[in-house]
């Protein structure tokens, strides 16, 4: 998938039920809004300064149209423009909390995006014949298997571990999805490796700082209720 939110929601999707896995205190929702910020950092559109404020990267600020678009995704372009239009720099926690409150249906937004792309198909059902609900099923289950295999290889063997993968692994952890990817006997090693990945030099200082900031913001938001 092209964007972190797409990969993250696919890791969370239960193929049997067509629903996302249980997310303790909306951890997945915070992971998804964090993915918006991380994608913009990975694209070189935003940076996080020494005070954990989100600022426009030079490449974005030089955009002649003043909108700093061209992320390849309209929703992401809108979030970028929102950050750059702010009268003063705000912290990562500010933007993640704002987006979490504004887009309480962010899981549905990302799932529908994958339906539009033909990756998922949506099925309408009714609980007890009364309450409508939607379930989402992969049109090709190998898509999810490939993402899982890539995450496992990066964590357990260091294969394919670049900045983007490090960001996805961090989001997986903060969204409490580690158990969906690793077997119980693998948990100690996986958790140890995941903890170190964001700090590894190959990730790059700017992305590493963004990953650690999103981790701290997510955990703080969950703990703070």
ABEGO torsion letter per residue (X at the ends): XABAAAAAAAAABBAAAGBBBBBBGGAAAAAAAAAAAAAAAAAGABBBBAAGBBBBBAAAAABAAGAGBGAGBAAAAAAAAAAAABABBBBAAAAAAAAAAABAAAAAAAAAAAAAAGABBBBBBBBGGABBBBBBBBABAAAAAAAAAAAAAAAAAGBGBBAAAAAAAAAAAAAGAAAAABBAAAAAAAAAAAAAAAABAAAEAAAAAAAAAAAAAAAAAAAAX
